[in-house]
Amino acid sequence: MMISGATPYFSFPPISISNSNKSPYPKLIPAGINYVICCSTSTPGLPVTTERLRNDTPLTGGAFDFEKATTSLTKKVLDSPKKVTIVRHGLSSWNEESRVQGSSNLSVLSEKGAMQAERCKMALSDIHFDQCFSSPISRAKTTAEIIWKGKEEPLVFLDSLKEAHLFFLEGMKNEDAKRIYPKEYTTWREDPSNFCVDGVYPLQKLWGRAHEAWEEILLTPGEHFLVVTHKSILRALICTALGLGPERFRSVDIHNGGLCVFKFNKEGEAMLQSLNMTAHMYTDHVYHY
């Protein structure tokens, strides 16, 4: 029964599950425990219920904010909840030429890539960002400069946002790399977590830098940040935020100019809100979130 002005909830009596059907599975709900379910509601005039858990952190349903449901990326309490929008740089000259890019600074933003960056700027024009972080590598740097043009706050360039270093494959056309270095190229494409050059595993290095980047960004004062970077490090940022290892590297994809949005509670725990948004690449869509 609902009491006027009270938080809506339902309380159930002790539940006992019979095992008379001889199920091979154990009883899932112990007898003698009272369960309370707090429900949100869309009924006009009734507030959405919230509870608080651990350090007065608000809970709004789902797994987010529950202990051990997600992993803290900072191991420190943040000054406020955060939102981070990550952009993959626009199309580059080596994207157009189908070359392996890696950490090389020789691939530059193409004319089409600059147009994509302008579309990103327009799509994000109604959103306030406290700071913009970018990779210092040319194609990402130029994308960030286009998006951030006219802002008072200076761009912040982080080495931790640089792309993966792919050694001798960098600059090679994909078809040539596959022909000349078939073992290395195939491993990078099909089993990237085991791609190794002279005892160095690029994805292990990338995962370490992703953790470093998250700490640098999330411990910065402010509530909403823009990040401009590259595909591989972006994949690493997504996976590390979600607690996934390098073996899941190719389980996500982000297009040139694609946007990803993360929310973080004060514990530094991540919730992926949007992945690879690209509506603005094809329409004049402006985001409001």
N, C-alpha and C positions, 0 to 999 in steps of 0.2 A: 504494500500500500504506500502511496506517495504522501508525505506530510508536507504541507505548504511551506515553502521557504527552505526546506531541507535538501541536502545533497541526495539525488536519486540513487538508490541502490536496491539490490535484491539479496536477501540472506536465505540460504538454503539450509535445511536441517542436515544432520550427519548422513552421509551417503555410504551405502555398503553395496558392493558389487558381488553378486552371486557367481560362483565358479562352477555351477552345476552342469554347465554344458561341456565341462572338461576341456576348456580351451587350454592350449599349450602355453598361453601367455600369462604372465603374472597379473595380479590385480593392480590396476592403474591408479585407483583412487582409494586411499585408506579410509576405513570407517572411523567415525568419531571426530572428523575435522569439519569445522564450519567454513564455508567458502563465501566470500563477499565479492560480488561483481559490480564494479562502478561503470556506468554507461554514459557515453556522450549522447546528446539528443539534438535533433534539428528542429524540435518544436519551438515556435516563436515564444519568446518571453522566458524560456528556461535556459540557463547558462550551461555551456559545455563543462562537464566536471573535470577537475584535475586533482591529482594527489601530489604529495611530495615525498621524495626518497633520497637519502644520502645527501648531506650538505644542503638540504633545502632545495634540491633540484626539482623543478616542476616536471610532472609526467603527463603526457597527453595521449597515451595509448600506444599500441604497437610494442615493439621490442626496445625502441630507443629510450635511453636513460635507465634501463634496468641493469642491475649489476651483472657483469660478465656477458651481457648480450652483445656488447660491442667492446672495442679496445681503445683505451686512451692513447692518443698520439703524442701527448705532451708529458704525461705523468705528473703534471702540475695543474692546479685549478686556474682557469682562465679568468680574466677580469670581467668577461661578459660572454654570453653565447655568441657564436660567430656564424657568418654565412660566407662561403667562398665560391665565386664563379670562375671557372677555368676555361680558357679559350685556346684551342689549337691554332697556331699561326696560319695565315692564308697560304694559298698555293705558291710553291717556290719554283725556281728555275729547274732544280733537280727533280722535283715532283713531276714537272712537265716532261723531263727527259728520261724518266724512269731510272734514276740513279739512286744508289744507296747513299743516304745522307749522313747519318750518324752525327758526330759532334763537329763536322766540318763547318767552317764559316764561309765557304766559297759558294754555297747555295744561297741565292738572294730571293727576296719576295718578287714575284712576277707581277706583271700588270694586272692580271686577273686576281692574283693574291691580294694586291692593294685594294681592289674593288671589294673583295670579300671582307677585308679589314674595315672598310668604310661601312659595309652592311652591318658588321658587328657593332660599330660605334653607334649607328642609328638605332639598332635593335635594343641597345642598352642605355639609350639616352635618357630614359625616365627613371633610371635606377641610380641611387647615390652610392658611390664607393668611397671608402675612407682612404684607400691606398691601392696602388697597382704594382704588382711584382712581375718581373719578366726575366726570361732567360736573356743573357747578353749576346747570344748568337744572332747574327744578322737578321735572318728571316723572322724570328720571333720578336727581336728588338724593334724592327720596323713596323710590324703588326701592332705592337704595344704603343708605339709612338703615334700611329694613326688613331687608334682607339682613344688614347689618353690626351690627345691634343686639346688644348684649351683649359685643362685642369690646373689648379694652383699647386697641388701637391706634386713633387717630383717623382718620376719613375724610380723604382728600386730594382736594381738588377742583382739577381742571386745566381751564383755559380752552381748552386744545388739544383737549379732548374734547367741546366744544360742537358742536351740530348745524350743518349748512350754513345760511348766511344766504340766504334766498330772496326778499328785498326785498318788493315789493308783493303777492306771491302769498300771503304768510304770513297765516293766519287766514281765508282765503277757502275756501268749500266748493269741492271739486274741480270740481263741475259748473258753478259760477259762474266759476271761474278759467278753465276751458276755453272758456266762452262769451264772457267779457269780454276775455280776453287769449289768443286762440287760438294765435297764433304762439309767444309765450313759453311758454305752458303745454305745447304740443305738443313744443317743443324740449326742455323740461325732462324730459318723459316719454319721448320717443323718441330724443333725441340729447343727453343731459345734458352731455356734455363740451363741447358748443358753446353751452350756455345762457349768455347774456351779458346783463348789465344795466349800462348806462352804462360800457361798457368793462371791467367786472369779470366774471370767470369764476368762479362759486362753487366749481366742482369743483377748479379749480386751487388756490384758497385752501384747500379741504378737504384736498387731497393734501399740501400743505405742513404743515398742522396735524397730519395723521396722522403724518408723519415726526417732527415735534416731539414728539408724544405718545409715540411708541415710544421715543425717546431718553430722555425724562423717566422713563418706566416702567422700562425695561431697565437704566438706570444707577443705579437705586435698590438699596441693599443688600437682599438677600433672594432667595428661590428660587421662590416661587409667589405670584403677584399676582392679585387680582380687579379687573376693570374693568367699570364700569357706564356705559353711554352710549346713543347714539341710532342709528337705522338707517343713515342716510347716512354718518356718520363711522365707524360700524362697518364698512360696506362699504369705505370708504377705508382703514381699518386693515388689513383682510384683503388688499385689492389691493396696497397698498404693501409689505406683508410678503412677498407672493408675486411682487413685481416687475411688477405689472400697472398700466397707465396708466388715466387717467380714462375712456377710451373703454370700459373693461370694467366700469364702475360698476354696471350692472344685470345683470351676469353672476352675482351671488350675491344671496341673499335671506335675511333673518333675521327670524323671527317675534317678537312681543312675548314677553319672557321666555326667548327662545332663547339657548342657550349655545354659544360657540365656544372651542376650546382650541388654543393654540399652544405649541410647544416651541422653545427657542432654545439654540444652543450658545454657547460662550464667545466666539465670533467675532461674535455678534449676528445669526446667520443663522437664519431661521425655517423651521419645518416645521408645516404645518397638521395637527393631530391629529384635531380634530372640528369639524364645521360645523353650526350650527343644531340642536343637540340639544334636543328638546322632549318627551321621554318623561315628564318630571316634570310637564308641563302636564296630562297625562291620567291619570296613575297616581301612586302614592306612591313612585316610583322614587328611590333615593338613589345618587348617583354615587360610584365609587371609582376614581380614576385618579391 
